[in-house]
Amino acid sequence: MNDFLLIPALALTTLFAAILVGLWSKRKTDEKLDDPDALKSSLAKDGPGPQPFR
């Protein structure tokens, strides 16, 4: 297999992997946003606040 086929194959594989990781991350974020028992961020207005020694 020469570079004519190898480079596009690697590029498409990388693009496909990045799309899958993005979709997985979005799903996990949406699940956390929908969970009422999830911990709030310390930066959120209604969160626990900064705890530098924790």
C-alpha positions as CSV (number, residue, x, y, z in Angstrom):
1,M,0.0,0.0,0.0
2,N,1.5,3.3,-1.0
3,D,1.1,6.8,0.5
4,F,-1.7,7.6,-1.9
5,L,-4.1,5.3,0.1
6,L,-2.4,5.3,3.5
7,I,-2.6,9.0,4.3
8,P,-6.4,9.4,3.5
9,A,-7.1,6.1,5.5
10,L,-5.2,7.4,8.5
11,A,-6.9,10.8,8.3
12,L,-10.4,9.3,8.0
13,T,-9.7,6.9,10.9
14,T,-8.5,9.8,13.1
15,L,-11.6,11.8,12.1
16,F,-13.9,8.9,12.9
17,A,-12.2,8.3,16.3
18,A,-12.5,12.0,17.2
19,I,-16.2,12.0,16.3
20,L,-16.8,8.9,18.5
21,V,-15.0,10.5,21.4
22,G,-17.0,13.7,21.0
23,L,-20.3,11.8,20.9
24,W,-19.4,9.7,23.9
25,S,-18.4,12.9,25.9
26,K,-21.6,14.6,24.9
27,R,-23.7,11.6,26.1
28,K,-21.9,11.5,29.4
29,T,-22.3,15.3,29.9
30,D,-26.0,15.1,29.1
31,E,-26.5,12.2,31.6
32,K,-24.8,14.3,34.3
33,L,-26.9,17.4,33.5
34,D,-30.1,15.3,33.7
35,D,-29.0,13.7,37.1
36,P,-30.5,15.8,40.0
37,D,-28.1,14.1,42.5
38,A,-24.9,15.0,40.5
39,L,-22.5,17.2,42.4
40,K,-22.5,20.9,41.3
41,S,-19.3,22.4,40.1
42,S,-17.4,24.5,42.7
43,L,-17.5,27.3,40.1
44,A,-21.3,27.1,39.8
45,K,-23.3,29.9,41.4
46,D,-25.3,27.3,43.5
47,G,-22.3,25.0,44.0
48,P,-20.4,24.3,47.2
49,G,-17.8,27.0,46.6
50,P,-14.0,26.8,46.3
51,Q,-12.3,24.5,48.8
52,P,-8.6,25.1,48.3
53,F,-7.5,22.6,51.0
54,R,-9.8,19.7,50.1
